[in-house]
């Protein structure tokens, strides 16, 4: 239901304020309108309009469609503007805010919590989702943006916290997610994502970051991934979130192969994980599902079937099994007629600081473990390492000699026994005892939620 004065000139951008009570008894500017639900305010908005949400707990799902492309959704306080899914059971699951094929939509300065999947593997369970067309293999959304966001689930059936798929040219900053049975942050189905993630915290999830078939110009930096089952896990995937593979090369948009080849270590890489803290990813009580449970646990940065990524200048510490773990990835597994044999190739791991990793024991526990060729492909070549600070074992040993970045080419890492170690860690992950994770503490709110907003009763 809307309250307020008639709109002014058609060219003016409206400010649509969401308030749970009556509008204030003041003269309301012509470009300002009041609504009692977020969805009503969104539906009434058009390109350039602002949806400002006053503090309160809102019991609703919100959909943003192409008709609302270019709108700005902003809470007036990150911690007290709350969309609450309340763990309500729905056959189709529930999502908090879903932006469906709508370009240029920003969501800022609010909390979304406890929107759940229909079951641990079912539909829904996404707190904030920029959805450019799930499963379409086509980019259907551009210029997505999130800032000062909190997403969490204190049950077992939250799927993804902050989620972008089939979307390009995006950014996420100053945000937090915890308690999800897939991942806190997910960016997928964008061969050339052109996205940047900066200053986020992902903790107490099955996976801190997951990214299927997302690559190209994608940077994740200056962030914290801790107390997840595994910290950072880009991967190639088949058949989910097409088109495969995960390709971090700067020319990935021109790649049309599921299994690209790289002839040298001397290539340009534009998918970059840098200046992050990746620590204590050891949480086997985090919620999980059949997909995330299949990932080896206790890993800082996991690189299954990944091509041409750059992992640099991270602090990787106290992950009980392996700091950085790269391996070929037949998917689906066990191998069958539909399996693609994604290799682990042409990645660079450099100038990282490792400490306290591999304390959980196991034949291949340590700072770095690389595997290639266990399934007969023998094409996990031209990975290289340089300038890292190690305190634990690496596999292969003396890894910065035979696999150093001073070499124009590097061989397939023939550590074939690692496959048994992968399956052992996978079995341990699948045997987890999931428990609800705690709600997060108060997070930093946007310093000035009125920035860039037209004059209105909240922003004078």
N, C-alpha and C positions, 0 to 999 in steps of 0.2 A: 504494500500500500504506500502511495507517495503523498507527500505533503509539500506545499511550497508555492512560490510565486511562479507565474508563467515564464517560459524561457525568454531570454533576450534575443538579440540578433543571432541568426542561424550560425554565424561564423564563430561565436563565443564557445569556449570549452566549458562544459558544465562541471560542477562539483556536486557529486551525488553522495550525500552523507548517510551513513547507516547508524541508526540510533535505536536502542531498544525501548525508548519511551517517546513521548510527544516531542515535536520540535520546540526549540526555545521560543519564548514569547518575545521576540524581537523582530525588527524589520529584516526580512530575509532577502538577500541580494537576488537579482533576477536569474543569475546563473547557478543558483544553489537550490538543491532539492533534497528532501529528506525521505528516507525509506526505513522500514523496520526489519528488512532482511537484506543480506548481502546479495542474494540472487536477484532480487527485484532491482537493486541499484545497478548491478552488472547488466541486466537485460535492458535497462533504460539508457545505457551508455553507448557512446559511439567514439570513433577515433579521436584521441586527444583528451577525452574526458577523464576525470578523476573519481574513483570510488574511495572515499575516506571512511574508515570504520572506527567508531568510538569504542572504548573499552567495554568488554562484556564477553560472555560465553555464548556462542552461537551454535545452535543445533541444526545444522543444515549441510547439504552438499551443494557445491557451487560449480556450475558449468559456464565456460566462456567459449563462444562460438565465433566463426568468421565475421559475423555482423558486429562483433565487439573488438575487432582487430585494432591494435594501437591504444588500448585503454590502460590506465594505471590503477592498480589495486594496492592500497596502502593502509595498514593499521596505524593508529595514532600512538600505540605503545606495543612493542614486540611481545611483552610478557603478559599483558592483560587483555589483548584482543585475541580471543581463542576460538577456533573452530573445533568443536568437539564431536567426534564420531560416536563416542560412548560405547564402543564395542558392540554396536547394535547388529544382531545377526540378520543378514539379508541374503537371499539365494544368489543374487548377482554380485555380492560384495558391495563395498562402498568406497568412494574416493572423496577426499576433502575438497580440493580445487582442481578441476581438470580443464586445461586450456586446449581446445580441440581445433586444430588447423586454423588458429588465429595468430597472425603475425604481430610482432611488436608489443606483446602483452608483458607488463612487469607486475610482479607480486612482491611486496615488501613489508617488513616490520610487523609480523604477526606470528602466531603459533597455530599449528594444525596438529591434532593428536587423535589417536585411537580410531581411525578409519580402517576397518579390517577387511581382509579377504573372506570370501565365503567359507573357505577351509584353508589349511596351511598352504595349499598349492592352487587355490581357486582364484577367480577374478577379483578385482578390486584391491583394496589395501594400500592405495597410493595416497600419500598425504597431499602433495602438490605435484601435478603431472602436466608438463608441456608435451602434448601428444600430437605429433604431426602426421599420424596415420599408422598406428601400430600394425605390423605385419605386412605393410604395403610395399616395402622395399623402395619407397620413394620419399624424398624430403618434402614434407607438407607444411612446414612451419619455419619461420625465420625470426631472428631478432628477439629471442626470449631473454628474460632477465629476472633474477631473484636476488634480493638483498635483505639482510637482517631477518632471516627466517629461522624458526624453530619447528622441527618435525619430530615427533616421538610417538612410540607406542609402548604402553606398560602392560600389554598382554602378549599373546603368542602369535597372532595372526596378522600383524602389520606387515605388508610386503616391502614397499619402497618408501623412503622418506621424501627425498627430493629427486625428481625423475624427469628426464628429457629423452624423448625417442623420436626418430624421424624428424629431427629438428636441427637447425643449423644457425650459426652466428648468434651464440648465446653467451651469457655470463652468469655466474653465481658467486656471491661474495658474502662474507661475514655471517655465515649460517651454520646450523647445527642439526644433526639427526642422530637418534639412538633408538634401539629396541626393535629393529626390523629383521624379519626372518629371511629376507634376501639381501638387501643392502641399504645402507643409509643414503648413499648417493649413487645414482645410476645415470649414465649417459650411453645411449645405444643407437644402433641402426643409422649411423651417419658415417659414411666412408671418409668424408672430409668435413669434420664437425665445425671447425672454425669457432671454438668455444674456449672460455677461460674460467677456471675455478680458482678462487683466491681466498685465503683466510677462512677456511671452514674447519669444523671439528666433527669427526665421525667416530662414535664410540658405542660399544655394547651392541653391535649388530653382527649378524652372521658374516657379512662382508662390509668393510667400511666403504670402499668404492668398488663398483662393478661396472664394466663397460664392454658390452658385446658388440663387436663389429663397429667400434667407434674409433676413429683415428684421424689422420691428416693433421690439420692445424688445431690441436687440442692440448691445452696446457693446464696442469693441476699443480699448484704451487703454494708454498707458505702456509700449509695446512697441517692438521694433526689427525692421525689415524691410530687409535689406541683402543685396547680392550675389546676388539672385535675377535671373531674366530680367525679371520685373516684380514689384513689391513687394506691393501690395494690389489685389485685383480681385474685388469683388462683381459679380454679373451676373444678369440675367434669362436664363432658359434654356428651350428647348423642343426636344425633349420631355423632356429629362433632369430628374430631381429635381423632379417636379411637387409642388404647383401653382405656375405662374408668376403674377406676375413677382417680381422683387426690389423690395420696397416697404418703404421705411424710415419711412413715416408711423406715428404713434403709434396710429392706428386701423386698421392694416393687417390685423388679424385679421378685420375686418368687410368687407374688400374682396373682391369676387368677380369682378372684371374682370381679364383678362390685360393690359389696357392702360388703367390708371386715368388720370383727368384731375384736375388741380389748378388751381383758378381763381386762385391767388394765390401770391406768395412767402411770405406770412405764414401759414405752417402749422406745426403741431407735428411735429417729426421725432424719432424714437426710435432709429433706426439711426445710431450715432455712431462715427466714427473720430477719436480725439482724443489729443493729447499723445504721439503716436508719433514715432519717428525713422525716416524712410523715405529711405534713401540708397544711392547707388551700385548701383542695380538695373540691372546692365549685363552679366550673366553669360550669354553665349551658349554657354558650354560646359556649363551645367547640363543634366542629362537632360531630355528632353522626350517628348511623345507627340502624336498627331494633334490632340488637343483643346488642350493647352497651347501647342503650336507655332503654333496659329492666332491666339493673342493677340499683339498688337503688343508688341515688347520694348523695354527701355530706358525703362520708364515707372515713375514712383513709385507713383501711385494711378490705377488704370484703372477707368472707370465705364461699362461697356457696357450700355445699356438699363436704367439704374438710375433708380429713382424715390424722391425725397423722403429722401435721405440727408443727413447732416450731417458735413462734413469740417472739423474745426476744431483750431487750436492745435497742428498738427503741424510738425515740422521736415522739410522736403522738399528734399533737396539732392543734387547731383551725379548725377542721373539723366540719361543722355546724350540722351534724346529729348524727353520731356515730363514735367514734374512731376506735374500732374493732367490727365488726358485723359478727357473725357466725350463720348460719342457714341451716336447711335441704333444699334440692333442688330437687324437682321432675322435671325431665327433659325428654322429652318435657313437657311444662306447657301451658295450663291446663292439668292435668293428663289424659292420654288415654292409649290404649293398649300397646304402645311402651315406655311408661314412665318408667324410672328407678328412684327409690326413694333413691337418694343419701343422706346419713345422714351427719351430722356434728359431727365427733367423734374422740376422742383420741388426740386432739390438745392441745398444751401447750402454754400459754400466760404468759410470766414471765419477770420481771425486766424492764418493759417498763415505760416510763415517759409520763403521760397524762396531758394535760392542754388545757383549752379553747374549748373543744369539746361539742357538743350538744346544742349550743346556738341558733340553728334554731327552737327550740321548737319541739313539737310532744311528744306523750306519752312515747316513748321509746328512746328519744334522750339522749345521755350521752357518757360516756367513753367506756363502753362495753355493748353489748346486745347479748344474746345467745337465740336461739330458737330451739326446737326439738319436733317432734311429732304432729304438727298441722295436718298432713295428715295421722295420725294413725299408723305410724311405731314405734315410741317410742324407737328408737335405737341410738339417738344422745347422747351417754354416754361416760364417761371417758375423757371428756375435763377437763383441770385444769388450774388454775391461781395461781401465786405466786410472791410476791415481787414487785408488780406493785405500782406505785405512782398515785393515782386517785385524781381528783379534781371535778368530776361530778358523776352523778348517774351511777349505774350498774344494769343490769337486767340479772339474778336475783339479788336482794339486798344482801349485805354482801357476795359477790361472792367468796371471798377467804376463806370463812369458809366452806360452803357446797360443793363448787367446788374448794377448795384449793388443791394444789399439794401434801400436806401432806396426802391426802386421797388416798388409793390404788385404790379405785373406786369412781366415781362420777355419780350422777343420770342424767337422761334426764332433761334438763331445760324446765320446763313446762310453758313457757311464750307464750301460744298459741295466745294471742292477737297480738303478733309481726307480724303475717302474714298480718294483716290489715295495719300495719305500712309499711311493705315492699311494699305492693301494692300501698300505698299512695306515697311513694318515687319513685316508678317505674313510676307512672302516671305523677309525676312532671318532671321526666327525659324525658319521651316521649313527653312532651309539651314544650321542650326546644326551644329556638330561636338560632339556630347555626349561628355563624358568623366566618369568617376567622380569624385565630389567627396570631399574629405578627411573622415575621421572627426572629430568635434568634440573639443575639449579637455574636460577634466573640468569638470562643471557643479556648482553649489552644491547640496548635498544637504540634505534636511529637517533642521533643527536638532535636533528631538526626535522621532524616529519612534515613540516610545512614547506620544506625546500621545494621550489619550482611550482608550488601549487597556487592557482589563482586565488584572489581574495575571496574569503568565505568566513562564516562565523567561527570556525575553528582556527583559521589562519588569517589573522588581521595584520 
